[in-house]
Amino acid sequence: MPVDYPYQSDFARRHFDAGLAAGRAKVILIVLDARAIAVPDSVRDVIANCTDVDQLKTWVNRAATANTIEDLEIPVAG
């Protein structure tokens, strides 16, 4: 039976969360590519630089059903 070992140190949690965020950002871009949805550089930058794991999860879910990049509702400055 697997045992859940939560990370005890802030150092470990930060690095785990950073890896999780980077992985989710990659998944978003892979899903959009597979669905032939063009991703402007400005949106790609927002996705790649996002560290909010919950926000990235929301975007992953939206990417799975999006028809356009606007369906992800990613705020882009400009």
DRENTORKOL-3810 file (N, C-alpha, C; in nm, 4 decimals):
REM DRENTORKOL-3810
@n.u->0.0844; n.v->-0.1175; n.w->0.0000; ca.u->0.0000; ca.v->0.0000; ca.w->0.0000; c.u->0.0894; c.v->0.1245; c.w->0.0000
@n.u->0.0685; n.v->0.2161; n.w->-0.0970; ca.u->0.1501; ca.v->0.3374; ca.w->-0.1002; c.u->0.1245; c.v->0.4248; c.w->0.0219
@n.u->0.2280; n.v->0.4914; n.w->0.0639; ca.u->0.2180; ca.v->0.5816; ca.w->0.1778; c.u->0.2486; c.v->0.7217; c.w->0.1289
@n.u->0.1663; n.v->0.8179; n.w->0.1693; ca.u->0.1876; ca.v->0.9566; ca.w->0.1309; c.u->0.2849; c.v->1.0205; c.w->0.2287
@n.u->0.3997; n.v->1.0647; n.w->0.1781; ca.u->0.4994; ca.v->1.1317; ca.w->0.2611; c.u->0.5030; c.v->1.2790; c.w->0.2224
@n.u->0.4286; n.v->1.3635; n.w->0.2937; ca.u->0.4313; ca.v->1.5054; ca.w->0.2593; c.u->0.5708; c.v->1.5629; c.w->0.2850
@n.u->0.6093; n.v->1.6539; n.w->0.1975; ca.u->0.7398; ca.v->1.7171; ca.w->0.2147; c.u->0.7364; c.v->1.8057; c.w->0.3376
@n.u->0.8360; n.v->1.7909; n.w->0.4225; ca.u->0.8377; ca.v->1.8598; ca.w->0.5500; c.u->0.9035; c.v->1.9973; c.w->0.5442
@n.u->1.0022; n.v->2.0143; n.w->0.4583; ca.u->1.0738; ca.v->2.1411; ca.w->0.4564; c.u->1.0166; c.v->2.2351; c.w->0.3499
@n.u->1.0309; n.v->2.3650; n.w->0.3753; ca.u->0.9889; ca.v->2.4640; ca.w->0.2761; c.u->1.0684; c.v->2.4476; c.w->0.1478
@n.u->1.1962; n.v->2.4157; n.w->0.1607; ca.u->1.2828; ca.v->2.3951; ca.w->0.0452; c.u->1.2266; c.v->2.2854; c.w->-0.0455
@n.u->1.1936; n.v->2.1729; n.w->0.0130; ca.u->1.1412; ca.v->2.0605; ca.w->-0.0653; c.u->1.0065; c.v->2.0944; c.w->-0.1271
@n.u->0.9184; n.v->2.1589; n.w->-0.0509; ca.u->0.7868; ca.v->2.1962; ca.w->-0.1027; c.u->0.7993; c.v->2.2925; c.w->-0.2206
@n.u->0.8873; n.v->2.3921; n.w->-0.2090; ca.u->0.9063; ca.v->2.4894; ca.w->-0.3169; c.u->0.9534; c.v->2.4215; c.w->-0.4447
@n.u->1.0499; n.v->2.3322; n.w->-0.4313; ca.u->1.1040; ca.v->2.2658; ca.w->-0.5496; c.u->1.0053; c.v->2.1652; c.w->-0.6080
@n.u->0.9307; n.v->2.0981; n.w->-0.5248; ca.u->0.8273; ca.v->2.0070; ca.w->-0.5723; c.u->0.7200; c.v->2.0851; c.w->-0.6480
@n.u->0.6750; n.v->2.1974; n.w->-0.5896; ca.u->0.5724; ca.v->2.2792; ca.w->-0.6539; c.u->0.6225; c.v->2.3392; c.w->-0.7850
@n.u->0.7492; n.v->2.3800; n.w->-0.7884; ca.u->0.8055; ca.v->2.4353; ca.w->-0.9120; c.u->0.8071; c.v->2.3290; c.w->-1.0213
@n.u->0.8428; n.v->2.2078; n.w->-0.9869; ca.u->0.8422; ca.v->2.0984; ca.w->-1.0840; c.u->0.7021; c.v->2.0653; c.w->-1.1304
@n.u->0.6076; n.v->2.0677; n.w->-1.0385; ca.u->0.4683; ca.v->2.0410; ca.w->-1.0724; c.u->0.4157; c.v->2.1486; c.w->-1.1664
@n.u->0.4463; n.v->2.2739; n.w->-1.1379; ca.u->0.4018; ca.v->2.3840; ca.w->-1.2236; c.u->0.4621; c.v->2.3714; c.w->-1.3632
@n.u->0.5903; n.v->2.3439; n.w->-1.3709; ca.u->0.6561; ca.v->2.3300; ca.w->-1.5014; c.u->0.5952; c.v->2.2148; c.w->-1.5807
@n.u->0.5653; n.v->2.1060; n.w->-1.5130; ca.u->0.5042; ca.v->1.9911; ca.w->-1.5793; c.u->0.3659; c.v->2.0219; c.w->-1.6320
@n.u->0.2875; n.v->2.0924; n.w->-1.5537; ca.u->0.1521; ca.v->2.1279; ca.w->-1.5990; c.u->0.1579; c.v->2.2249; c.w->-1.7160
@n.u->0.2515; n.v->2.3181; n.w->-1.7122; ca.u->0.2659; ca.v->2.4121; ca.w->-1.8237; c.u->0.2976; c.v->2.3356; c.w->-1.9519
@n.u->0.3850; n.v->2.2370; n.w->-1.9433; ca.u->0.4187; ca.v->2.1556; ca.w->-2.0606; c.u->0.2961; c.v->2.0800; c.w->-2.1112
@n.u->0.2177; n.v->2.0267; n.w->-2.0190; ca.u->0.0972; ca.v->1.9521; ca.w->-2.0580; c.u->0.0009; c.v->2.0420; c.w->-2.1335
@n.u->-0.0181; n.v->2.1640; n.w->-2.0848; ca.u->-0.1080; ca.v->2.2579; ca.w->-2.1530; c.u->-0.0628; c.v->2.2773; c.w->-2.2971
@n.u->0.0647; n.v->2.3044; n.w->-2.3151; ca.u->0.1164; ca.v->2.3295; ca.w->-2.4493; c.u->0.1096; c.v->2.2048; c.w->-2.5380
@n.u->0.1327; n.v->2.0884; n.w->-2.4812; ca.u->0.1226; ca.v->1.9634; ca.w->-2.5570; c.u->-0.0210; c.v->1.9393; c.w->-2.6019
@n.u->-0.1165; n.v->1.9599; n.w->-2.5107; ca.u->-0.2580; ca.v->1.9394; ca.w->-2.5446; c.u->-0.3007; c.v->2.0373; c.w->-2.6533
@n.u->-0.2626; n.v->2.1632; n.w->-2.6392; ca.u->-0.2997; ca.v->2.2621; ca.w->-2.7407; c.u->-0.2380; c.v->2.2286; c.w->-2.8759
@n.u->-0.1149; n.v->2.1836; n.w->-2.8749; ca.u->-0.0495; ca.v->2.1433; ca.w->-2.9993; c.u->-0.1219; c.v->2.0242; c.w->-3.0627
@n.u->-0.1567; n.v->1.9273; n.w->-2.9812; ca.u->-0.2268; ca.v->1.8084; ca.w->-3.0314; c.u->-0.3633; c.v->1.8435; c.w->-3.0889
@n.u->-0.4228; n.v->1.9488; n.w->-3.0349; ca.u->-0.5543; ca.v->1.9908; ca.w->-3.0830; c.u->-0.5433; c.v->2.0954; c.w->-3.1925
@n.u->-0.4203; n.v->2.1218; n.w->-3.2383; ca.u->-0.3928; ca.v->2.2171; ca.w->-3.3467; c.u->-0.4445; c.v->2.3572; c.w->-3.3158
@n.u->-0.4291; n.v->2.3974; n.w->-3.1896; ca.u->-0.4668; ca.v->2.5323; ca.w->-3.1484; c.u->-0.3394; c.v->2.6160; c.w->-3.1415
@n.u->-0.3353; n.v->2.7206; n.w->-3.2215; ca.u->-0.2177; ca.v->2.8080; ca.w->-3.2256; c.u->-0.2037; c.v->2.8819; c.w->-3.0919
@n.u->-0.0800; n.v->2.8895; n.w->-3.0452; ca.u->-0.0516; ca.v->2.9570; ca.w->-2.9185; c.u->0.0425; c.v->3.0747; c.w->-2.9456
@n.u->-0.0092; n.v->3.1971; n.w->-2.9340; ca.u->0.0769; ca.v->3.3133; ca.w->-2.9536; c.u->0.1895; c.v->3.3149; c.w->-2.8491
@n.u->0.3012; n.v->3.3752; n.w->-2.8852; ca.u->0.4149; ca.v->3.3814; ca.w->-2.7927; c.u->0.3772; c.v->3.4456; c.w->-2.6604
@n.u->0.2917; n.v->3.5467; n.w->-2.6621; ca.u->0.2519; ca.v->3.6142; ca.w->-2.5378; c.u->0.1785; c.v->3.5187; c.w->-2.4444
@n.u->0.0941; n.v->3.4327; n.w->-2.4987; ca.u->0.0211; ca.v->3.3344; ca.w->-2.4176; c.u->0.1161; c.v->3.2244; c.w->-2.3717
@n.u->0.2028; n.v->3.1810; n.w->-2.4612; ca.u->0.3019; ca.v->3.0781; ca.w->-2.4265; c.u->0.3877; c.v->3.1261; c.w->-2.3084
@n.u->0.4258; n.v->3.2530; n.w->-2.3087; ca.u->0.5056; ca.v->3.3082; ca.w->-2.1993; c.u->0.4290; c.v->3.3088; c.w->-2.0675
@n.u->0.3014; n.v->3.3465; n.w->-2.0723; ca.u->0.2193; ca.v->3.3468; ca.w->-1.9500; c.u->0.2099; c.v->3.2055; c.w->-1.8936
@n.u->0.1842; n.v->3.1085; n.w->-1.9792; ca.u->0.1733; ca.v->2.9687; ca.w->-1.9349; c.u->0.3062; c.v->2.9210; c.w->-1.8768
@n.u->0.4141; n.v->2.9429; n.w->-1.9486; ca.u->0.5454; ca.v->2.8932; ca.w->-1.9069; c.u->0.5944; c.v->2.9569; c.w->-1.7770
@n.u->0.5540; n.v->3.0807; n.w->-1.7503; ca.u->0.6024; ca.v->3.1517; ca.w->-1.6314; c.u->0.5065; c.v->3.1458; c.w->-1.5135
@n.u->0.3923; n.v->3.0814; n.w->-1.5308; ca.u->0.2958; ca.v->3.0709; ca.w->-1.4216; c.u->0.3460; c.v->2.9714; c.w->-1.3164
@n.u->0.3392; n.v->3.0105; n.w->-1.1904; ca.u->0.3804; ca.v->2.9223; ca.w->-1.0808; c.u->0.2623; c.v->2.8805; c.w->-0.9935
@n.u->0.1433; n.v->2.9254; n.w->-1.0292; ca.u->0.0224; ca.v->2.8928; ca.w->-0.9534; c.u->-0.0305; c.v->2.7572; c.w->-1.0026
@n.u->-0.0045; n.v->2.6542; n.w->-0.9246; ca.u->-0.0394; ca.v->2.5175; ca.w->-0.9637; c.u->-0.1899; c.v->2.5026; c.w->-0.9870
@n.u->-0.2708; n.v->2.5675; n.w->-0.9063; ca.u->-0.4162; ca.v->2.5580; ca.w->-0.9231; c.u->-0.4617; c.v->2.6244; c.w->-1.0528
@n.u->-0.4026; n.v->2.7398; n.w->-1.0851; ca.u->-0.4370; ca.v->2.8075; ca.w->-1.2105; c.u->-0.3967; c.v->2.7221; c.w->-1.3297
@n.u->-0.2795; n.v->2.6619; n.w->-1.3231; ca.u->-0.2340; ca.v->2.5742; ca.w->-1.4309; c.u->-0.3269; c.v->2.4548; c.w->-1.4477
@n.u->-0.3757; n.v->2.4005; n.w->-1.3380; ca.u->-0.4702; ca.v->2.2881; ca.w->-1.3460; c.u->-0.5975; c.v->2.3318; c.w->-1.4183
@n.u->-0.6448; n.v->2.4523; n.w->-1.3876; ca.u->-0.7630; ca.v->2.5053; ca.w->-1.4551; c.u->-0.7382; c.v->2.5158; c.w->-1.6044
@n.u->-0.6207; n.v->2.5662; n.w->-1.6432; ca.u->-0.5880; ca.v->2.5798; ca.w->-1.7848; c.u->-0.5724; c.v->2.4445; c.w->-1.8527
@n.u->-0.5201; n.v->2.3447; n.w->-1.7814; ca.u->-0.5104; ca.v->2.2091; ca.w->-1.8385; c.u->-0.6507; c.v->2.1587; c.w->-1.8715
@n.u->-0.7420; n.v->2.1748; n.w->-1.7783; ca.u->-0.8792; ca.v->2.1290; ca.w->-1.7996; c.u->-0.9443; c.v->2.2019; c.w->-1.9170
@n.u->-0.9225; n.v->2.3318; n.w->-1.9249; ca.u->-0.9795; ca.v->2.4088; ca.w->-2.0360; c.u->-0.9161; c.v->2.3692; c.w->-2.1692
@n.u->-0.7863; n.v->2.3425; n.w->-2.1688; ca.u->-0.7169; ca.v->2.3049; ca.w->-2.2918; c.u->-0.7748; c.v->2.1759; c.w->-2.3500
@n.u->-0.8213; n.v->2.0896; n.w->-2.2635; ca.u->-0.8751; ca.v->1.9609; ca.w->-2.3086; c.u->-1.0014; c.v->1.9762; c.w->-2.3926
@n.u->-1.0733; n.v->2.0868; n.w->-2.3741; ca.u->-1.1991; ca.v->2.1044; ca.w->-2.4470; c.u->-1.2021; c.v->2.2314; c.w->-2.5308
@n.u->-1.0949; n.v->2.3073; n.w->-2.5322; ca.u->-1.0914; ca.v->2.4361; ca.w->-2.6026; c.u->-1.1011; c.v->2.4183; c.w->-2.7538
@n.u->-1.1651; n.v->2.5147; n.w->-2.8156; ca.u->-1.1681; ca.v->2.5214; ca.w->-2.9619; c.u->-1.0759; c.v->2.6314; c.w->-3.0130
@n.u->-1.0516; n.v->2.7305; n.w->-2.9269; ca.u->-0.9610; ca.v->2.8403; ca.w->-2.9599; c.u->-0.8761; c.v->2.8705; c.w->-2.8364
@n.u->-0.7689; n.v->2.9437; n.w->-2.8557; ca.u->-0.6832; ca.v->2.9807; ca.w->-2.7439; c.u->-0.7585; c.v->3.0695; c.w->-2.6450
@n.u->-0.8543; n.v->3.1461; n.w->-2.6937; ca.u->-0.9337; ca.v->3.2331; ca.w->-2.6066; c.u->-1.0165; c.v->3.1535; c.w->-2.5058
@n.u->-1.0486; n.v->3.0292; n.w->-2.5381; ca.u->-1.1265; ca.v->2.9448; ca.w->-2.4472; c.u->-1.0536; c.v->2.9163; c.w->-2.3162
@n.u->-0.9213; n.v->2.9320; n.w->-2.3144; ca.u->-0.8458; ca.v->2.9095; ca.w->-2.1912; c.u->-0.8583; c.v->3.0255; c.w->-2.0947
@n.u->-0.8996; n.v->3.1424; n.w->-2.1456; ca.u->-0.9174; ca.v->3.2632; ca.w->-2.0637; c.u->-0.7891; c.v->3.3003; c.w->-1.9904
@n.u->-0.6803; n.v->3.3037; n.w->-2.0645; ca.u->-0.5508; ca.v->3.3394; ca.w->-2.0086; c.u->-0.5308; c.v->3.4898; c.w->-2.0249
@n.u->-0.5130; n.v->3.5608; n.w->-1.9128; ca.u->-0.4926; ca.v->3.7059; ca.w->-1.9223; c.u->-0.3545; c.v->3.7376; c.w->-1.9789
@n.u->-0.3525; n.v->3.8194; n.w->-2.0819; ca.u->-0.2261; ca.v->3.8584; ca.w->-2.1442; c.u->-0.2194; c.v->4.0105; c.w->-2.1446
@n.u->-0.1103; n.v->4.0634; n.w->-2.0913; ca.u->-0.0926; ca.v->4.2083; ca.w->-2.0901; c.u->-0.0734; c.v->4.2596; c.w->-2.2308
@n.u->-0.1205; n.v->4.3788; n.w->-2.2553; ca.u->-0.0927; ca.v->4.4354; ca.w->-2.3852; c.u->-0.2117; c.v->4.4916; c.w->-2.4461
END
